[in-house]
Amino acid sequence: MRSKMIALLILGVSLFVANGAYAGAKADDWSLGTTSSFGSTTGQSTFTGGQQPYGYLTIDQSFFGKKTPTTVDVKWVWSYDGGKFEKDIVQNVSWSSNLDANGNFSLWSTPDKSITSEPAGDWTLKVKWDAATKNNIFTPSAKTTSFNVVAPEPISATLFLLGGAGLAIRRFRGKKSA
């Protein structure tokens, strides 16, 4: 009886360890987000007019186990308001030339123009990538993130100040001549 319990315990621990090892190579080992500066992974989901959004992709080095990719193909799809504006950017990059200090793959992209020329509202960034190792091609599912662009308010403030300055000058000149 005791040997059966030990065998079951060993089997349970083996299954737990095997499941943990398998779980270490899931698509959760890569992330997607938006930020306000190239090279940053500090997430930002709201941008004001004039700020340039950057998408970033990071892939943990443990994603591939002991295999190291040679190249990564990334497709970035930037879209606004359900596709009124859509920009596809495809990159084929070297794995080794895009590693951060921890050995993880990091890559940034932007929709090639300032969002100030686009209307404020909801934007979506979708990324799909695949990587080639010596014997395999890994193609995880795509991820999507959303961000919002807020219309700049300085225009109305500038008009208010200019109108007030004009009235002040007119009033000052009126008192001076009287």
C-alpha positions in Angstrom: 0.0 0.0 0.0 2.8 2.4 0.9 4.6 1.7 -2.3 1.4 2.5 -4.3 1.1 5.9 -2.5 4.7 6.7 -3.2 4.3 5.8 -6.9 1.2 8.0 -7.1 3.0 10.8 -5.4 5.9 10.5 -7.8 3.5 10.4 -10.8 1.6 13.5 -9.5 4.9 15.4 -9.0 6.0 14.4 -12.5 2.8 15.5 -14.1 3.0 18.8 -12.2 6.6 19.4 -13.3 5.9 18.4 -16.9 2.8 20.7 -17.0 4.9 23.5 -15.5 7.6 23.0 -18.1 5.0 23.0 -20.9 3.4 26.1 -19.5 6.7 27.9 -19.7 6.4 28.0 -23.5 3.0 29.6 -23.9 2.1 32.7 -25.9 1.9 34.6 -22.6 5.7 34.8 -22.8 5.4 37.7 -25.2 3.7 41.0 -24.8 2.4 43.9 -26.8 1.7 47.5 -25.7 1.8 51.2 -26.6 4.1 53.8 -25.2 5.1 57.4 -26.0 8.7 57.0 -26.8 10.9 54.7 -28.9 12.8 52.2 -26.6 10.4 52.5 -23.7 8.1 49.7 -22.4 6.3 51.9 -20.0 2.7 51.4 -21.1 0.5 54.3 -22.1 -3.1 54.1 -23.3 -4.0 57.8 -23.8 -2.2 60.2 -26.1 -2.8 63.9 -26.7 -2.5 65.5 -30.0 1.2 65.9 -31.0 2.3 62.8 -29.1 3.6 60.0 -31.3 2.4 56.5 -30.3 4.9 53.6 -30.5 3.9 50.0 -30.3 6.3 47.6 -28.6 6.7 43.9 -28.8 8.7 41.9 -26.3 9.3 38.2 -26.5 10.8 36.5 -23.4 13.9 34.5 -24.2 12.4 31.4 -22.5 9.6 31.3 -25.1 11.7 29.1 -27.4 13.4 26.9 -24.7 16.9 26.1 -25.8 16.3 27.0 -29.5 17.3 30.5 -30.5 15.6 32.1 -33.5 17.6 33.6 -36.3 14.9 36.0 -37.7 11.5 37.4 -36.6 8.8 38.5 -39.1 6.4 41.0 -37.5 3.3 42.5 -39.0 2.0 45.6 -37.2 -1.6 46.7 -38.2 -2.5 50.2 -37.0 -6.1 51.2 -37.4 -8.4 54.0 -36.4 -12.2 53.9 -35.9 -12.8 50.5 -37.3 -10.5 50.8 -40.3 -11.0 54.4 -41.6 -7.3 54.6 -41.4 -5.2 51.5 -41.5 -1.4 51.2 -41.9 0.3 47.8 -42.2 4.0 47.7 -41.4 5.9 44.4 -42.0 9.4 44.0 -40.6 11.8 41.1 -41.0 14.5 41.5 -38.4 17.4 39.7 -36.8 16.7 38.1 -33.4 20.2 38.8 -32.1 20.3 42.5 -33.1 17.1 43.3 -31.1 17.9 41.9 -27.7 17.6 43.9 -24.5 19.9 43.8 -21.5 18.0 40.7 -20.2 18.3 38.8 -23.5 14.7 39.3 -24.4 13.6 40.3 -27.9 12.3 43.9 -28.1 11.0 45.8 -31.2 9.1 49.1 -31.7 7.0 50.5 -34.5 5.0 53.6 -35.2 2.4 54.4 -37.9 4.9 56.5 -39.9 3.1 59.8 -39.3 2.1 61.9 -36.3 -1.3 61.2 -35.0 -2.0 64.9 -35.0 -3.0 64.5 -38.7 -5.6 61.9 -37.7 -8.7 62.6 -35.7 -9.0 61.9 -32.0 -10.6 58.7 -31.0 -10.0 55.0 -30.5 -7.1 53.3 -32.2 -6.2 49.6 -32.4 -2.8 48.0 -32.8 -2.7 44.3 -33.8 0.6 42.4 -34.0 1.3 38.9 -35.4 4.8 37.5 -35.6 6.6 34.3 -36.4 10.2 33.3 -35.8 12.4 30.8 -37.5 14.8 28.7 -35.6 17.1 26.2 -37.2 14.5 23.4 -37.4 11.1 25.1 -36.5 8.9 28.1 -37.3 7.0 29.4 -34.3 3.7 31.2 -35.1 1.8 32.3 -32.0 -1.6 33.9 -32.2 -1.9 37.6 -32.8 -2.5 40.1 -29.9 -4.4 43.3 -30.0 -4.1 46.4 -27.9 -6.1 49.6 -27.9 -5.3 53.2 -27.2 -7.1 56.6 -27.3 -6.1 59.9 -28.8 -7.5 63.0 -27.1 -8.0 66.1 -29.1 -5.7 69.0 -28.2 -7.2 71.9 -26.4 -4.6 74.6 -26.9 -6.4 76.0 -30.0 -9.4 77.2 -28.0 -7.2 78.6 -25.3 -5.1 80.5 -27.8 -8.1 82.0 -29.5 -9.5 83.1 -26.1 -6.1 84.7 -25.1 -5.8 86.5 -28.5 -9.3 87.9 -28.3 -8.7 89.1 -24.7 -5.4 90.7 -25.7 -7.0 92.5 -28.6 -9.7 93.9 -26.3 -7.1 94.9 -23.7 -5.0 96.8 -26.3 -8.1 98.5 -27.6 -9.2 99.6 -24.1 -5.6 100.7 -23.2 -5.4 102.8 -26.4 -8.9 104.3 -25.8 -7.8 105.5 -22.3 -4.5 106.9 -23.6 -6.2 109.1 -26.2 -8.9 110.5 -23.8 
